[in-house]
Amino acid sequence: MNRVTRSLTNHLLSIVALSAVSYMVVAMLIITSLGMATRHKQQDVFKSKLALTVSNTAAIALFANNQQIADEVLDAILLHEEMEGARIVSTKGTSYERCKDENKVDHFWDNSFSFDLYSPIDDSVIGYIQLHDNDDFIRQKTIDDIAYQISFLLIQWLVVFVVIVFVVKRVIGQPLTELASNLLSVRPGNEHKIELEKKHSSDEIGLVTRSINQFVESTNSALRREKALRVKIEEMEQHYRHIAQVDSLTQLRNRLGCELTMAQVSSSYIGLLLIDLDGFKSVNDHFGHAAGDTVLVKLALRFKQSLEGLGTVGRVGGDEFIVIVPLESEDNELLEGIAAELIRSACEKVTLSCKRQVQLGASIGISISSMEHRSLEHLMHEADLAMYHVKENGKNHYCFYSTLVARASNI
């Protein structure tokens, strides 16, 4: 499969996105909790400063029992949207109040902020001022502040996430994709290597690329060694097959080689000529086995030249040769011509290394068989009988096995 179904880059970005969402949820809870607590503290500080600011004027309003001054102080307090109501109360029971909500409940002032008022003459407590929060306004402002902080944080994280996506895609995803694409062209035995860009020479992409190239080189080297070894083995097998099928002295086919040659013949008939050299024993006796080997090599060459592609010559014994001739019919005339030529070649004098010449002859037995009943052993047996008949009747001639059979039937 050459298509990526699960990108590591996307998997990494999914983890980053999930982590960011988890962080945002926790951050929202913390910001909301801290925002509410901070808003309450800020409101308390604000009320303290506001009460302190108007305390002197409010104290004068109580000391002078002046409604107009008290109303001015209360109106000034209610100008702040954070305040829902304000009240100035004297220790003598006199009070002045203002409230934005005319339908306030009975216990409206129970949880209000109180600030003592002191006499402008002797600093004794002459009353107090009460401030009541505008809870709806404060709650909405707190929510707006929290929403602003969360929105700002969300925008920050979106920007960071976009940067992370770009960096991951550019720094990790793109190089990995290019590396994967280049890997598709790498094949065992192919000398192609992945090109390493300079910018990745010192990073993990470079390390992976060099490792892959080293692996490819090692694999190719192993394949080359295996191929060379396979060729060497094939050469050795051919060499030993050749040795097993060839006579080491004459380089003609030996008995096994002749059997394999016969098995490969596809003609309708096959003729076999068994050649036994006349006078070869005397050459060994008078001139030695080396001279005998020289005679065998030279006669083997003559026999091959005499056939001119008509058949295959083999050596099956000390001074015994056979010739395998493919035939389309029982062509005795062709075999007679071959036998006569072989006898002529055998009768030509052979010059030995000692410059002496020797002359031999050849007795040949001939056998013919159809391909359905071919057998080297059977044909050699028949040819051997015919060859011994020649030996017993003057040598240096040829005889067909079929002739022996015909004579025997006429007796």
MINUBA-495040 format. One record per residue (C-alpha): residue in three letters; z, y, x. Coordinates in steps of 0.2 Angstrom, whole numbers, plus 5000, padded with zeros to 4 digits. Example, Ala and Ser with C-alpha at 12.3 -4.5 7.8 and 13.67 -1.06 7.14 Angstrom:
Ala503949785062/Ser503649955068/
REM end
This chain:
Met500050005000/Asn499450165008/Arg500150284994/Val501950354996/Thr502850324980/Arg504550394985/Ser504550534997/Leu505950555009/Thr505750745008/Asn505950744989/His507450634990/Leu508250745003/Leu507850904992/Ser508550804977/Ile510250784986/Val510250964991/Ala509851024973/Leu511250904966/Ser512450974979/Ala512051154975/Val512251124956/Ser513951044960/Tyr514451184971/Met513851314957/Val514951224944/Val516451224955/Ala516151404960/Met515951454942/Leu517651384938/Ile518451464953/Ile517651634949/Thr518151624931/Ser519951584935/Leu520051714949/Gly519151844939/Met520351834924/Ala521851844935/Thr521151984945/Arg520752084929/His522552064923/Lys523152124939/Gln521952274940/Gln522452314922/Asp524252324926/Val523952434941/Phe522852544930/Lys524152564917/Ser525552604930/Lys524452744938/Leu523952804921/Ala525752814914/Leu526352894931/Thr524953024929/Val525453084911/Ser527353044913/Asn527853224917/Thr526853304903/Ala527453174891/Ala529253204897/Ile529053394893/Ala528353344876/Leu529953244872/Phe531053374880/Ala530353514870/Asn529953404855/Asn528253474855/Gln526953384844/Gln525453474851/Ile525853424869/Ala526253244864/Asp524553234855/Glu523653304870/Val524453174881/Leu524053034869/Asp522253084866/Ala521953094885/Ile522652914887/Leu521452854873/Leu519952924882/His520052774893/Glu519152624885/Glu520452504892/Met521752574880/Glu521952524862/Gly523452634858/Ala524852744866/Arg526552794860/Ile527852914867/Val529652874861/Ser531252974863/Thr532952904866/Lys533453004851/Gly532152914840/Thr530753034840/Ser529052954843/Tyr527253014844/Glu525852884844/Arg523952864843/Cys522952704840/Lys521052674839/Asp521352534826/Glu522252614811/Asn522552444804/Lys523652384818/Val524852244814/Asp526752264813/His527152194830/Phe525752294838/Trp526952364851/Asp527952214855/Asn527052164871/Ser526452334876/Phe526752414894/Ser528252534895/Phe528552664907/Asp530152774907/Leu530152964905/Tyr531353074914/Ser532053244909/Pro531253384919/Ile533053454921/Asp534253324927/Asp533053164929/Ser533953074916/Val532952944905/Ile532453034889/Gly531252904883/Tyr529752804887/Ile527852794885/Gln527052634879/Leu525252584883/His524352444873/Asp522752364880/Asn521052354872/Asp520952164874/Asp519252154867/Phe518552284879/Ile519452204894/Arg518952034889/Gln517152084888/Lys517152184904/Thr517952034913/Ile516551914906/Asp515252044912/Asp516052054929/Ile516151864931/Ala514351844924/Tyr513751964937/Gln514551874951/Ile513951704945/Ser512151784943/Phe512251854960/Leu512851694967/Leu511451594958/Ile510151714965/Gln510851684982/Trp510751494980/Leu509051504973/Val508351604988/Val509251485000/Phe508551334990/Val506851404991/Val507051425010/Ile507751255012/Val506251175002/Phe505051275013/Val505951225029/Val506051045024/Lys504251025018/Arg503651125034/Val504751055047/Ile505050875041/Gly503950825026/Gln502250895034/Pro502550815051/Leu503050645043/Thr501550645032/Glu500350685046/Leu501250545056/Ala501050425042/Ser499150465040/Asn498850445059/Leu499750275058/Leu498450215045/Ser497150225059/Val498250115071/Arg497649935072/Pro498149795084/Gly496749785097/Asn496249965094/Glu496450075109/His496750225097/Lys498350315100/Ile499250445089/Glu499050625097/Leu500650715100/Glu500750895097/Lys501551005110/Lys502751075097/His503450905093/Ser503650845112/Ser505550865112/Asp506050825094/Glu506250665084/Ile504350665078/Gly503850665097/Leu505150515100/Val504350415085/Thr502550455091/Arg502950405109/Ser503750245103/Ile502350195092/Asn501050235105/Gln502050125117/Phe502149985105/Val500249995102/Glu499949995120/Ser501149845123/Thr500249755108/Asn498549785114/Ser499049725132/Ala499749565124/Leu498149545114/Arg497049565130/Arg498149445139/Glu498049315124/Lys496149345123/Ala495949315142/Leu497049165141/Arg496049095126/Val494349125136/Lys495149035151/Ile495648885140/Glu493948875132/Glu493148875149/Met494348745155/Glu494048635140/Gln492148655142/His492348615161/Tyr493348455157/Arg492248405143/His490848425155/Ile491748315168/Ala492148185155/Gln490348165150/Val489448185167/Asp489248075182/Ser490048155197/Leu488848095209/Thr487148115201/Gln487648245188/Leu486848145175/Arg487748095159/Asn488947955160/Arg489247815147/Leu490247935136/Gly488948075138/Cys487547955133/Glu488547905117/Leu488748085112/Thr486948115116/Met486447975104/Ala487648035091/Gln486748205091/Val484948125089/Ser484248155072/Ser482548065073/Ser482147905063/Tyr482147785078/Ile482847785095/Gly482247695111/Leu483347645126/Leu482747595143/Leu483947515155/Ile483447535173/Asp484147425187/Leu483647465205/Asp482847325215/Gly483347315233/Phe484847445231/Lys486147315238/Ser485147305255/Val485147495257/Asn487047495256/Asp487247335267/His486047405281/Phe486347595280/Gly488047615272/His488647685255/Ala488247865260/Ala486447815261/Gly486647725245/Asp487347885237/Thr485847985244/Val484647865236/Leu485547875219/Val485548065219/Lys483648075223/Leu483147945211/Ala484148025197/Leu483248185200/Arg481548095200/Phe481948015184/Lys482348175176/Gln480748255182/Ser479748105176/Leu480348125158/Glu479748305156/Gly480948325141/Leu480448165132/Gly482248095133/Thr483948095142/Val484348005158/Gly486147935161/Arg486947835174/Val488047695167/Gly488447585183/Gly488247575201/Asp486347565202/Glu486047565183/Phe485247705173/Ile484847725155/Val483547835146/Ile483747885128/Val482147925119/Pro482147995101/Leu480647925091/Glu479947955074/Ser479247785074/Glu479247625084/Asp478147695097/Asn478047555110/Glu476547645119/Leu477547795123/Leu479047695129/Glu477847595140/Gly477147755148/Ile478947815151/Ala479447645159/Ala477847645170/Glu478247825176/Leu480047775180/Ile479447625190/Arg478247735199/Ser479647855204/Ala480747725209/Cys479447645221/Glu479147805230/Lys479947805247/Val481647895250/Thr482047985266/Leu483847955271/Ser484848085281/Cys484547975297/Lys482648005294/Arg482447825290/Gln481447785274/Val481847655261/Gln480847595247/Leu481547515231/Gly480947455214/Ala481547455196/Ser481747325183/Ile481747405165/Gly482347325149/Ile481847415133/Ser482647415116/Ile482147505100/Ser483247535084/Ser483247635068/Met484547765067/Glu485447675053/His485847535065/Arg486047635081/Ser487347585093/Leu487347615112/Glu488247455115/His487047355105/Leu485547435112/Met486147415130/His486547235127/Glu484747205120/Ala483947305135/Asp485047215147/Leu484347045141/Ala482647115143/Met482947185160/Tyr483647015167/His482046935160/Val481147055172/Lys482247015186/Glu481946835184/Asn480146855183/Gly479646955199/Lys480647115196/Asn479847295197/His479247285179/Tyr479747315161/Cys480047215146/Phe480447245127/Tyr481847155119/Ser480747125104/Thr479547035116/Leu480946915120/Val481346885102/Ala479546855098/Arg479346725112/Ala480946635107/Ser480346625089/Asn478646545094/Ile479446405105/
REM end
